[in-house]
Amino acid sequence: MRAGRRDPERGAGTVLVLGIVAAILLLALGIAALGTAQNVRGATQAAADLGALAGATALRDGFDPCETARAAVARNGAEIASCEVFDGGVVRVVATREAPGPGGELSGALGQARASARAGPRVVGTHGPGAEMG
């Protein structure tokens, strides 16, 4: 081999390996973001469910259903976006929560999780389960 002459493909393997590693890291980051978003969505749904149940119970017991729902949602790490009371003692709660980026940084990077829930007394009718109880 003569001095001063280099193989034109020398170092190409390093660039290829770096590209593959970068692609794998981006894929892992995307999977982590999806997992985080799903986790936050589930926690937001749980907060909405508990808020609706607390609100319906408060309404039945003669207390302010929306204030009770707001406190229950806040205790579960979310914020209440809306609270509605319907005839028959039914309470509907919409809860929201910021979804952080993977690893907890970049708060709000994945947007906002939103979930709704309804709760109230079971209406016993003349048809279906429980009809014989009415």
Residue frames relative to the residue before (quaternion, step in Angstrom):
aa qw qx qy qz dx dy dz
M 1.0000 0.0000 0.0000 0.0000 0.00 0.00 0.00
R 0.3587 -0.7525 0.5155 0.1983 3.54 -0.88 0.92
A 0.5321 -0.6201 0.4738 0.3285 3.51 -1.14 0.69
G 0.7671 0.3549 -0.2661 0.4634 3.57 -1.08 0.76
R 0.6834 0.4312 -0.2942 0.5103 3.58 1.18 -0.25
R 0.0896 -0.8141 0.5736 0.0130 3.58 -0.76 1.06
D 0.5414 -0.5925 0.4900 0.3402 3.50 -1.26 0.53
P 0.4313 -0.7298 0.4601 0.2641 3.67 -0.66 1.02
E 0.6857 0.4719 -0.2926 0.4707 3.63 1.17 -0.38
R 0.4181 0.7171 -0.4658 0.3067 3.55 1.27 -0.01
G 0.7928 0.2611 -0.2243 0.5030 3.60 -0.82 1.06
A 0.4897 0.6738 -0.4337 0.3437 3.60 1.24 -0.20
G 0.6150 0.5570 -0.3431 0.4401 3.59 1.07 -0.68
T 0.6302 0.5380 -0.3281 0.4535 3.57 1.03 -0.78
V 0.6566 0.5004 -0.3054 0.4746 3.57 0.94 -0.88
L 0.6432 0.5234 -0.3165 0.4606 3.58 0.98 -0.83
V 0.6636 0.4957 -0.3030 0.4713 3.59 0.89 -0.91
L 0.6478 0.5106 -0.3233 0.4638 3.61 0.94 -0.82
G 0.6408 0.5217 -0.3180 0.4649 3.60 1.01 -0.76
I 0.6586 0.4987 -0.3051 0.4737 3.58 0.96 -0.85
V 0.6470 0.5104 -0.3164 0.4698 3.60 0.95 -0.86
A 0.6474 0.5112 -0.3218 0.4648 3.61 0.95 -0.82
A 0.6505 0.5104 -0.3175 0.4643 3.61 0.96 -0.82
I 0.6481 0.5090 -0.3153 0.4706 3.60 0.98 -0.82
L 0.6526 0.5096 -0.3150 0.4639 3.59 0.97 -0.81
L 0.6483 0.5052 -0.3181 0.4726 3.60 0.98 -0.78
L 0.6353 0.5195 -0.3211 0.4727 3.58 1.02 -0.78
A 0.6565 0.5029 -0.3059 0.4717 3.60 0.94 -0.87
L 0.6401 0.5189 -0.3208 0.4671 3.58 1.00 -0.79
G 0.6470 0.5172 -0.3093 0.4672 3.59 1.00 -0.81
I 0.6531 0.4989 -0.3099 0.4780 3.58 0.96 -0.83
A 0.6406 0.5159 -0.3213 0.4693 3.60 0.99 -0.80
A 0.6429 0.5197 -0.3229 0.4607 3.59 0.99 -0.79
L 0.6528 0.5034 -0.3142 0.4710 3.59 0.96 -0.81
G 0.6469 0.5157 -0.3147 0.4654 3.58 0.99 -0.80
T 0.6494 0.5101 -0.3090 0.4719 3.56 0.98 -0.84
A 0.6534 0.5150 -0.3141 0.4574 3.58 0.93 -0.88
Q 0.6579 0.5012 -0.3100 0.4689 3.59 0.95 -0.83
N 0.6423 0.5243 -0.3169 0.4606 3.58 0.99 -0.81
V 0.6706 0.4846 -0.2950 0.4779 3.59 0.91 -0.90
R 0.6250 0.5363 -0.3374 0.4559 3.60 1.01 -0.77
G 0.6634 0.5016 -0.3012 0.4665 3.59 0.94 -0.85
A 0.6596 0.4984 -0.3060 0.4721 3.58 0.98 -0.82
T 0.6395 0.5153 -0.3222 0.4709 3.59 1.06 -0.73
Q 0.6403 0.5124 -0.3251 0.4710 3.59 1.01 -0.77
A 0.6349 0.5206 -0.3276 0.4675 3.58 0.99 -0.80
A 0.6466 0.5130 -0.3195 0.4655 3.60 0.97 -0.82
A 0.6529 0.5013 -0.3134 0.4734 3.60 0.98 -0.82
D 0.6374 0.5293 -0.3244 0.4564 3.60 0.95 -0.86
L 0.6986 0.4655 -0.2722 0.4703 3.57 0.83 -1.00
G 0.6267 0.5330 -0.3340 0.4599 3.59 1.07 -0.69
A 0.6593 0.4988 -0.3077 0.4709 3.59 0.96 -0.85
L 0.6516 0.5053 -0.3139 0.4706 3.59 0.96 -0.83
A 0.6593 0.4978 -0.3070 0.4725 3.59 0.93 -0.88
G 0.6589 0.5146 -0.3059 0.4554 3.58 0.98 -0.84
A 0.6635 0.4955 -0.3050 0.4704 3.59 0.94 -0.86
T 0.6420 0.5106 -0.3191 0.4746 3.58 1.02 -0.77
A 0.6484 0.5123 -0.3141 0.4674 3.59 0.97 -0.85
L 0.6342 0.5267 -0.3275 0.4616 3.59 0.98 -0.83
R 0.6522 0.5169 -0.3033 0.4643 3.57 0.95 -0.90
D 0.7402 0.4167 -0.2151 0.4819 3.57 1.02 -0.84
G 0.5964 -0.6255 0.3391 0.3716 3.59 1.28 0.16
F 0.5572 0.5860 -0.4018 0.4297 3.61 1.19 0.40
D 0.6512 -0.5024 0.3913 0.4128 3.57 -1.33 0.16
P 0.3372 -0.7896 0.4724 0.1991 3.61 -0.35 1.18
C 0.6919 0.4905 -0.2986 0.4376 3.59 0.92 -0.83
E 0.6347 0.5059 -0.3395 0.4753 3.59 1.04 -0.65
T 0.6397 0.5104 -0.3164 0.4797 3.57 1.04 -0.78
A 0.6469 0.5110 -0.3127 0.4718 3.59 0.98 -0.85
R 0.6311 0.5421 -0.3285 0.4471 3.58 0.99 -0.86
A 0.6674 0.4942 -0.2984 0.4704 3.59 0.94 -0.88
A 0.6609 0.5083 -0.3117 0.4558 3.60 0.95 -0.84
V 0.6494 0.5071 -0.3125 0.4727 3.58 0.97 -0.84
A 0.6571 0.5100 -0.3100 0.4605 3.60 0.95 -0.86
R 0.6399 0.5233 -0.3315 0.4547 3.61 1.00 -0.76
N 0.7202 0.4089 -0.2374 0.5077 3.56 1.20 -0.45
G 0.6486 -0.6108 0.2890 0.3503 3.55 1.17 0.63
A 0.6517 0.4722 -0.3320 0.4921 3.59 1.17 0.41
E 0.3814 -0.6788 0.5661 0.2705 3.55 -1.35 0.01
I 0.4237 -0.6891 0.5203 0.2737 3.54 -1.10 0.65
A 0.2700 -0.7680 0.5626 0.1439 3.57 -0.80 1.02
S 0.7860 -0.1180 0.0766 0.6020 3.58 1.08 -0.72
C 0.0936 -0.7536 0.6488 0.0501 3.51 -1.31 0.51
E 0.0098 -0.7985 0.6010 -0.0339 3.56 -0.78 1.05
V 0.2065 -0.7504 0.6167 0.1180 3.53 -1.12 0.77
F 0.1517 -0.7980 0.5816 0.0426 3.56 -0.80 1.09
D 0.6683 -0.4672 0.3831 0.4339 3.54 -1.30 0.24
G 0.7634 0.3649 -0.2720 0.4583 3.52 -1.14 0.62
G 0.5886 -0.6224 0.3603 0.3694 3.59 1.21 0.23
V 0.4532 0.6798 -0.4539 0.3556 3.58 1.20 0.48
V 0.1219 -0.7799 0.6127 0.0371 3.55 -0.97 0.95
R 0.1216 -0.7736 0.6195 0.0538 3.57 -0.95 0.96
V 0.0816 -0.7984 0.5965 -0.0097 3.55 -0.83 1.09
V 0.1153 -0.7438 0.6533 0.0812 3.57 -1.09 0.80
A 0.0933 -0.8050 0.5858 0.0046 3.57 -0.72 1.13
T 0.1204 -0.7767 0.6142 0.0697 3.57 -1.19 0.62
R 0.0003 -0.7762 0.6304 -0.0115 3.52 -1.27 0.49
E 0.4541 -0.6737 0.5105 0.2815 3.57 -0.98 0.86
A 0.2719 -0.7468 0.5871 0.1538 3.55 -0.99 0.88
P 0.3004 -0.7719 0.5284 0.1863 3.61 -0.46 1.14
G 0.5895 -0.5445 0.4455 0.3970 3.54 -1.28 0.22
P 0.7035 -0.4381 0.3221 0.4577 3.59 -1.23 0.15
G 0.7960 0.2585 -0.2090 0.5058 3.55 -0.92 0.87
G 0.5986 -0.6111 0.3445 0.3867 3.59 1.26 0.09
E 0.6091 0.5512 -0.3711 0.4330 3.60 1.17 -0.28
L 0.7785 0.3249 -0.2545 0.4728 3.54 -1.32 0.15
S 0.0688 -0.8425 0.5340 0.0184 3.57 0.73 1.08
G 0.8160 0.2135 -0.1935 0.5012 3.53 -0.88 0.99
A 0.3968 0.7523 -0.4588 0.2571 3.58 1.25 0.03
L 0.7303 0.3931 -0.2319 0.5083 3.58 1.10 -0.62
G 0.6204 -0.5584 0.3426 0.4312 3.57 1.24 0.16
Q 0.5842 -0.5749 0.4545 0.3489 3.51 -1.25 -0.51
A 0.3168 -0.7198 0.5856 0.1964 3.55 -0.93 0.94
R 0.0686 -0.7927 0.6056 -0.0059 3.57 -1.01 0.86
A 0.0677 0.7943 -0.5990 0.0753 3.57 -0.92 0.92
S 0.1436 -0.7829 0.5985 0.0907 3.56 -1.15 0.59
A 0.0402 -0.7830 0.6207 0.0052 3.53 -1.25 0.55
R 0.1897 -0.7501 0.6236 0.1115 3.53 -1.25 0.60
A 0.0400 0.7827 -0.6205 0.0266 3.55 -1.11 0.68
G 0.2451 0.7488 -0.5917 0.1709 3.52 -1.17 0.63
P 0.6958 -0.4607 0.3237 0.4459 3.56 -1.26 0.01
R 0.4895 -0.6387 0.5080 0.3072 3.51 -1.18 0.60
V 0.2912 -0.7457 0.5760 0.1653 3.54 -0.87 0.98
V 0.2401 -0.7638 0.5856 0.1264 3.55 -0.72 1.10
G 0.1182 -0.8197 0.5598 0.0281 3.55 -0.66 1.13
T 0.6525 -0.5065 0.3896 0.4073 3.51 -1.28 -0.33
H 0.7379 0.3172 -0.1991 0.5614 3.59 1.29 -0.16
G 0.7730 0.3780 -0.2638 0.4359 3.54 -1.22 0.49
P 0.7685 -0.3522 0.2540 0.4701 3.56 -1.32 -0.14
G 0.8009 0.2808 -0.2231 0.4796 3.56 -0.93 0.89
A 0.4353 0.7192 -0.4539 0.2954 3.60 1.26 -0.10
E 0.6608 0.5176 -0.3137 0.4437 3.57 1.01 -0.76
M 0.6171 0.5554 -0.3448 0.4380 3.59 1.25 -0.34
G 0.6568 0.5401 -0.3032 0.4302 3.58 1.16 -0.57
